[in-house]
Amino acid sequence: MHTNMAALPYQMISNLRPQTTLAWKLKIRVTRLWQAIDSHGDTLGIHCIFVDELGGQIHAWIPAQIMNQIQNLLTEGETYNVHNFVVRQYGAMQTDRCFDNDVFIQLYHLTEISVAEGVDYIQRHVFNFTELSAIIDDTRENKFLIDVVGILQQRQPITSYRNKYNQLKHSIHFTINDMLGSANVIFYDEMAQAFDQGVRDATQHPIIVIISSAKPRFIQGWQIGISTDVLKSKDANEGLYYLKCLPTLQMLFLLVDHFIQLM
């Protein structure tokens, strides 16, 4: 029996509770999509981040068994009505948590998804910035995704080298500063090249860099290390240039005037 989704009320992300009902309905924007891949290269499922009109965020999971049914219904950056899903509580040892809350969404074979139109009021980017001086603590805990922002400083030239498989690789090191601290950052391969070109193309300074939805880690003494494939895109509506990366990280490279508008 087909459900008339438009006739149903919808909830806010903050109202979701585990093990109470499956008949939830959200009106959300998908701000992130990335595949979960194991050490053998097999895809385990798809992670998503949903944002509602109040700026609430939640991690959503699409298991591999229903990927083919659902993944083509969702596009990063677009808005949807999502109805019928499971709200689960994270396990004590679960390592794929995105936010400092206790629940996540799991979609299943009865989940209904439809495009939500006229909802430009749902934000395209939601940030919860971590002070750079606190990154070390987040790295040790390794629990949640973080957002950081800082002024670009001490950018080193991009370097190229051959790895042990004789593959050509690239990396770039730089520092970002905020009012309380600084962090060293290293980008690899396509991300390093795109970042280097973006800095070269910048016409206004200082350059402010936002690194969003990232897990910091220690790599050879550097506080943040990212090694991932990258896709470039241009958001003409907001006037900012960003790099969409897999699995989770999104780096936004923008000018001071755009930054003021976002804040």
Contacts in CASP RR format, 6 or more apart in sequence:
PFRMAT RR
TARGET T0000
AUTHOR 0000-0000-0000
METHOD contacts of the structure
MODEL  1
MHTNMAALPYQMISNLRPQTTLAWKLKIRVTRLWQAIDSHGDTLGIHCIF
VDELGGQIHAWIPAQIMNQIQNLLTEGETYNVHNFVVRQYGAMQTDRCFD
NDVFIQLYHLTEISVAEGVDYIQRHVFNFTELSAIIDDTRENKFLIDVVG
ILQQRQPITSYRNKYNQLKHSIHFTINDMLGSANVIFYDEMAQAFDQGVR
DATQHPIIVIISSAKPRFIQGWQIGISTDVLKSKDANEGLYYLKCLPTLQ
MLFLLVDHFIQLM
3 83 0 8 1.000
3 84 0 8 1.000
3 112 0 8 1.000
5 25 0 8 1.000
5 81 0 8 1.000
5 83 0 8 1.000
5 112 0 8 1.000
5 114 0 8 1.000
6 81 0 8 1.000
8 25 0 8 1.000
8 83 0 8 1.000
9 25 0 8 1.000
10 25 0 8 1.000
10 26 0 8 1.000
10 27 0 8 1.000
10 81 0 8 1.000
11 24 0 8 1.000
11 25 0 8 1.000
11 26 0 8 1.000
12 52 0 8 1.000
12 53 0 8 1.000
12 54 0 8 1.000
12 56 0 8 1.000
13 26 0 8 1.000
13 28 0 8 1.000
13 50 0 8 1.000
13 51 0 8 1.000
13 52 0 8 1.000
13 54 0 8 1.000
13 55 0 8 1.000
13 56 0 8 1.000
13 57 0 8 1.000
13 58 0 8 1.000
14 54 0 8 1.000
14 56 0 8 1.000
16 24 0 8 1.000
16 58 0 8 1.000
16 87 0 8 1.000
16 103 0 8 1.000
16 105 0 8 1.000
17 87 0 8 1.000
17 103 0 8 1.000
18 87 0 8 1.000
18 88 0 8 1.000
18 89 0 8 1.000
18 102 0 8 1.000
18 103 0 8 1.000
19 87 0 8 1.000
19 89 0 8 1.000
20 87 0 8 1.000
22 84 0 8 1.000
22 85 0 8 1.000
22 86 0 8 1.000
22 110 0 8 1.000
23 83 0 8 1.000
23 84 0 8 1.000
24 83 0 8 1.000
24 84 0 8 1.000
24 85 0 8 1.000
24 87 0 8 1.000
25 81 0 8 1.000
25 82 0 8 1.000
25 83 0 8 1.000
25 84 0 8 1.000
26 50 0 8 1.000
26 52 0 8 1.000
26 81 0 8 1.000
26 82 0 8 1.000
26 83 0 8 1.000
27 52 0 8 1.000
27 53 0 8 1.000
27 79 0 8 1.000
27 80 0 8 1.000
27 81 0 8 1.000
27 116 0 8 1.000
27 119 0 8 1.000
27 122 0 8 1.000
28 50 0 8 1.000
28 51 0 8 1.000
28 52 0 8 1.000
28 79 0 8 1.000
28 80 0 8 1.000
28 82 0 8 1.000
28 116 0 8 1.000
28 122 0 8 1.000
29 50 0 8 1.000
29 51 0 8 1.000
29 52 0 8 1.000
29 77 0 8 1.000
29 78 0 8 1.000
29 79 0 8 1.000
29 80 0 8 1.000
29 119 0 8 1.000
29 122 0 8 1.000
29 123 0 8 1.000
29 124 0 8 1.000
30 48 0 8 1.000
30 49 0 8 1.000
30 50 0 8 1.000
30 74 0 8 1.000
30 75 0 8 1.000
30 76 0 8 1.000
30 77 0 8 1.000
30 78 0 8 1.000
30 79 0 8 1.000
30 80 0 8 1.000
31 49 0 8 1.000
31 50 0 8 1.000
31 51 0 8 1.000
31 57 0 8 1.000
31 76 0 8 1.000
31 77 0 8 1.000
31 124 0 8 1.000
31 125 0 8 1.000
31 126 0 8 1.000
32 47 0 8 1.000
32 48 0 8 1.000
32 49 0 8 1.000
32 76 0 8 1.000
32 213 0 8 1.000
32 248 0 8 1.000
32 250 0 8 1.000
33 46 0 8 1.000
33 47 0 8 1.000
33 48 0 8 1.000
33 74 0 8 1.000
33 75 0 8 1.000
33 76 0 8 1.000
34 46 0 8 1.000
34 47 0 8 1.000
34 246 0 8 1.000
34 247 0 8 1.000
34 248 0 8 1.000
35 43 0 8 1.000
35 45 0 8 1.000
35 46 0 8 1.000
35 47 0 8 1.000
35 246 0 8 1.000
35 247 0 8 1.000
36 43 0 8 1.000
36 44 0 8 1.000
36 45 0 8 1.000
36 46 0 8 1.000
36 47 0 8 1.000
36 96 0 8 1.000
36 247 0 8 1.000
37 43 0 8 1.000
37 44 0 8 1.000
37 247 0 8 1.000
38 44 0 8 1.000
43 64 0 8 1.000
43 67 0 8 1.000
44 63 0 8 1.000
44 64 0 8 1.000
45 61 0 8 1.000
45 62 0 8 1.000
45 63 0 8 1.000
45 64 0 8 1.000
45 67 0 8 1.000
46 61 0 8 1.000
46 62 0 8 1.000
46 67 0 8 1.000
46 71 0 8 1.000
47 59 0 8 1.000
47 60 0 8 1.000
47 61 0 8 1.000
47 62 0 8 1.000
47 96 0 8 1.000
47 98 0 8 1.000
47 247 0 8 1.000
47 248 0 8 1.000
48 59 0 8 1.000
48 60 0 8 1.000
48 61 0 8 1.000
48 62 0 8 1.000
48 74 0 8 1.000
49 57 0 8 1.000
49 58 0 8 1.000
49 59 0 8 1.000
49 60 0 8 1.000
49 98 0 8 1.000
49 213 0 8 1.000
50 57 0 8 1.000
50 58 0 8 1.000
50 60 0 8 1.000
50 82 0 8 1.000
50 105 0 8 1.000
51 57 0 8 1.000
51 122 0 8 1.000
51 123 0 8 1.000
51 126 0 8 1.000
52 122 0 8 1.000
53 119 0 8 1.000
53 121 0 8 1.000
53 122 0 8 1.000
55 122 0 8 1.000
55 123 0 8 1.000
55 126 0 8 1.000
56 126 0 8 1.000
57 98 0 8 1.000
57 99 0 8 1.000
57 126 0 8 1.000
58 99 0 8 1.000
58 101 0 8 1.000
58 103 0 8 1.000
58 104 0 8 1.000
58 105 0 8 1.000
59 96 0 8 1.000
59 97 0 8 1.000
59 98 0 8 1.000
59 99 0 8 1.000
59 104 0 8 1.000
59 105 0 8 1.000
60 85 0 8 1.000
60 104 0 8 1.000
60 105 0 8 1.000
60 106 0 8 1.000
60 107 0 8 1.000
61 104 0 8 1.000
61 105 0 8 1.000
61 106 0 8 1.000
61 107 0 8 1.000
62 70 0 8 1.000
62 71 0 8 1.000
62 107 0 8 1.000
63 106 0 8 1.000
63 107 0 8 1.000
63 108 0 8 1.000
65 109 0 8 1.000
66 107 0 8 1.000
66 108 0 8 1.000
66 109 0 8 1.000
66 111 0 8 1.000
69 109 0 8 1.000
70 107 0 8 1.000
70 111 0 8 1.000
70 113 0 8 1.000
73 80 0 8 1.000
73 113 0 8 1.000
74 80 0 8 1.000
74 113 0 8 1.000
76 244 0 8 1.000
77 124 0 8 1.000
78 115 0 8 1.000
79 115 0 8 1.000
79 116 0 8 1.000
79 117 0 8 1.000
79 118 0 8 1.000
79 119 0 8 1.000
79 122 0 8 1.000
80 113 0 8 1.000
80 114 0 8 1.000
80 115 0 8 1.000
80 116 0 8 1.000
81 112 0 8 1.000
81 113 0 8 1.000
81 114 0 8 1.000
81 115 0 8 1.000
81 116 0 8 1.000
82 107 0 8 1.000
82 111 0 8 1.000
82 112 0 8 1.000
82 113 0 8 1.000
83 111 0 8 1.000
83 112 0 8 1.000
83 113 0 8 1.000
84 108 0 8 1.000
84 110 0 8 1.000
84 111 0 8 1.000
84 112 0 8 1.000
85 105 0 8 1.000
85 106 0 8 1.000
85 107 0 8 1.000
85 108 0 8 1.000
85 111 0 8 1.000
86 105 0 8 1.000
86 106 0 8 1.000
86 107 0 8 1.000
86 108 0 8 1.000
87 103 0 8 1.000
87 104 0 8 1.000
87 105 0 8 1.000
87 106 0 8 1.000
88 103 0 8 1.000
88 104 0 8 1.000
88 105 0 8 1.000
88 106 0 8 1.000
89 102 0 8 1.000
89 103 0 8 1.000
90 97 0 8 1.000
90 102 0 8 1.000
90 103 0 8 1.000
90 104 0 8 1.000
95 142 0 8 1.000
97 104 0 8 1.000
97 143 0 8 1.000
97 144 0 8 1.000
98 104 0 8 1.000
98 144 0 8 1.000
98 145 0 8 1.000
98 213 0 8 1.000
98 248 0 8 1.000
99 144 0 8 1.000
99 145 0 8 1.000
100 143 0 8 1.000
100 144 0 8 1.000
124 235 0 8 1.000
124 238 0 8 1.000
125 212 0 8 1.000
125 238 0 8 1.000
125 252 0 8 1.000
125 262 0 8 1.000
127 147 0 8 1.000
127 149 0 8 1.000
127 210 0 8 1.000
127 212 0 8 1.000
128 146 0 8 1.000
128 147 0 8 1.000
129 147 0 8 1.000
129 148 0 8 1.000
129 149 0 8 1.000
130 138 0 8 1.000
130 146 0 8 1.000
130 147 0 8 1.000
130 148 0 8 1.000
131 178 0 8 1.000
131 180 0 8 1.000
131 181 0 8 1.000
132 148 0 8 1.000
132 150 0 8 1.000
132 176 0 8 1.000
132 177 0 8 1.000
132 178 0 8 1.000
132 180 0 8 1.000
132 181 0 8 1.000
132 182 0 8 1.000
132 183 0 8 1.000
133 180 0 8 1.000
133 181 0 8 1.000
135 146 0 8 1.000
135 148 0 8 1.000
135 183 0 8 1.000
135 216 0 8 1.000
135 223 0 8 1.000
135 224 0 8 1.000
136 223 0 8 1.000
138 144 0 8 1.000
138 146 0 8 1.000
138 216 0 8 1.000
139 216 0 8 1.000
139 217 0 8 1.000
139 218 0 8 1.000
139 223 0 8 1.000
142 215 0 8 1.000
142 217 0 8 1.000
144 215 0 8 1.000
145 213 0 8 1.000
145 214 0 8 1.000
145 215 0 8 1.000
145 248 0 8 1.000
146 214 0 8 1.000
146 215 0 8 1.000
146 216 0 8 1.000
147 210 0 8 1.000
147 211 0 8 1.000
147 212 0 8 1.000
147 213 0 8 1.000
147 214 0 8 1.000
148 176 0 8 1.000
148 178 0 8 1.000
148 183 0 8 1.000
148 210 0 8 1.000
148 211 0 8 1.000
148 214 0 8 1.000
148 224 0 8 1.000
149 176 0 8 1.000
149 178 0 8 1.000
149 208 0 8 1.000
149 209 0 8 1.000
149 210 0 8 1.000
149 211 0 8 1.000
149 259 0 8 1.000
150 176 0 8 1.000
150 177 0 8 1.000
150 178 0 8 1.000
150 208 0 8 1.000
150 209 0 8 1.000
150 210 0 8 1.000
151 176 0 8 1.000
151 177 0 8 1.000
151 178 0 8 1.000
151 206 0 8 1.000
151 207 0 8 1.000
151 208 0 8 1.000
151 209 0 8 1.000
152 174 0 8 1.000
152 175 0 8 1.000
152 176 0 8 1.000
152 199 0 8 1.000
152 206 0 8 1.000
152 207 0 8 1.000
152 208 0 8 1.000
152 209 0 8 1.000
153 174 0 8 1.000
153 175 0 8 1.000
153 176 0 8 1.000
153 177 0 8 1.000
153 182 0 8 1.000
154 174 0 8 1.000
154 175 0 8 1.000
155 172 0 8 1.000
155 173 0 8 1.000
155 174 0 8 1.000
155 175 0 8 1.000
155 199 0 8 1.000
156 172 0 8 1.000
156 173 0 8 1.000
156 174 0 8 1.000
157 172 0 8 1.000
158 170 0 8 1.000
158 171 0 8 1.000
158 172 0 8 1.000
158 192 0 8 1.000
158 193 0 8 1.000
158 196 0 8 1.000
159 170 0 8 1.000
159 171 0 8 1.000
159 172 0 8 1.000
160 168 0 8 1.000
160 169 0 8 1.000
160 170 0 8 1.000
161 168 0 8 1.000
161 169 0 8 1.000
161 170 0 8 1.000
161 171 0 8 1.000
162 168 0 8 1.000
162 169 0 8 1.000
163 169 0 8 1.000
169 188 0 8 1.000
169 189 0 8 1.000
170 188 0 8 1.000
170 189 0 8 1.000
170 190 0 8 1.000
170 192 0 8 1.000
170 193 0 8 1.000
171 186 0 8 1.000
171 187 0 8 1.000
171 188 0 8 1.000
171 189 0 8 1.000
171 192 0 8 1.000
172 186 0 8 1.000
172 187 0 8 1.000
172 192 0 8 1.000
172 195 0 8 1.000
172 196 0 8 1.000
173 184 0 8 1.000
173 185 0 8 1.000
173 186 0 8 1.000
173 222 0 8 1.000
174 184 0 8 1.000
174 185 0 8 1.000
175 182 0 8 1.000
175 183 0 8 1.000
175 184 0 8 1.000
175 185 0 8 1.000
176 182 0 8 1.000
176 183 0 8 1.000
176 185 0 8 1.000
176 209 0 8 1.000
176 211 0 8 1.000
183 216 0 8 1.000
183 223 0 8 1.000
183 224 0 8 1.000
184 221 0 8 1.000
184 222 0 8 1.000
184 223 0 8 1.000
184 224 0 8 1.000
185 209 0 8 1.000
185 211 0 8 1.000
185 222 0 8 1.000
185 223 0 8 1.000
185 224 0 8 1.000
185 225 0 8 1.000
185 226 0 8 1.000
186 219 0 8 1.000
186 222 0 8 1.000
186 224 0 8 1.000
186 225 0 8 1.000
186 226 0 8 1.000
187 195 0 8 1.000
187 225 0 8 1.000
187 226 0 8 1.000
187 251 0 8 1.000
188 226 0 8 1.000
188 227 0 8 1.000
188 228 0 8 1.000
189 227 0 8 1.000
189 229 0 8 1.000
189 230 0 8 1.000
190 229 0 8 1.000
190 230 0 8 1.000
191 226 0 8 1.000
191 228 0 8 1.000
191 230 0 8 1.000
191 243 0 8 1.000
191 245 0 8 1.000
191 251 0 8 1.000
194 230 0 8 1.000
194 232 0 8 1.000
194 243 0 8 1.000
195 243 0 8 1.000
195 251 0 8 1.000
195 253 0 8 1.000
198 241 0 8 1.000
198 253 0 8 1.000
199 207 0 8 1.000
199 253 0 8 1.000
202 253 0 8 1.000
202 255 0 8 1.000
203 255 0 8 1.000
204 255 0 8 1.000
204 256 0 8 1.000
204 257 0 8 1.000
206 256 0 8 1.000
207 253 0 8 1.000
207 255 0 8 1.000
208 254 0 8 1.000
208 255 0 8 1.000
208 256 0 8 1.000
208 259 0 8 1.000
209 251 0 8 1.000
209 252 0 8 1.000
209 253 0 8 1.000
210 251 0 8 1.000
210 252 0 8 1.000
210 253 0 8 1.000
210 254 0 8 1.000
210 259 0 8 1.000
211 224 0 8 1.000
211 226 0 8 1.000
211 249 0 8 1.000
211 250 0 8 1.000
211 251 0 8 1.000
211 252 0 8 1.000
212 249 0 8 1.000
212 250 0 8 1.000
212 251 0 8 1.000
212 252 0 8 1.000
213 248 0 8 1.000
213 249 0 8 1.000
213 250 0 8 1.000
214 224 0 8 1.000
214 226 0 8 1.000
214 248 0 8 1.000
214 249 0 8 1.000
215 248 0 8 1.000
216 223 0 8 1.000
216 224 0 8 1.000
216 225 0 8 1.000
217 224 0 8 1.000
217 225 0 8 1.000
219 225 0 8 1.000
226 245 0 8 1.000
226 249 0 8 1.000
226 251 0 8 1.000
228 245 0 8 1.000
228 246 0 8 1.000
228 247 0 8 1.000
228 249 0 8 1.000
229 245 0 8 1.000
229 246 0 8 1.000
230 243 0 8 1.000
230 244 0 8 1.000
230 245 0 8 1.000
230 246 0 8 1.000
231 243 0 8 1.000
231 244 0 8 1.000
231 245 0 8 1.000
231 246 0 8 1.000
232 243 0 8 1.000
232 244 0 8 1.000
233 242 0 8 1.000
233 244 0 8 1.000
234 241 0 8 1.000
235 241 0 8 1.000
235 242 0 8 1.000
238 258 0 8 1.000
238 262 0 8 1.000
239 254 0 8 1.000
239 258 0 8 1.000
240 252 0 8 1.000
240 253 0 8 1.000
240 254 0 8 1.000
240 255 0 8 1.000
240 258 0 8 1.000
240 262 0 8 1.000
241 252 0 8 1.000
241 253 0 8 1.000
241 254 0 8 1.000
242 250 0 8 1.000
242 251 0 8 1.000
242 252 0 8 1.000
242 253 0 8 1.000
242 254 0 8 1.000
243 250 0 8 1.000
243 251 0 8 1.000
243 252 0 8 1.000
243 253 0 8 1.000
244 250 0 8 1.000
245 251 0 8 1.000
254 262 0 8 1.000
END
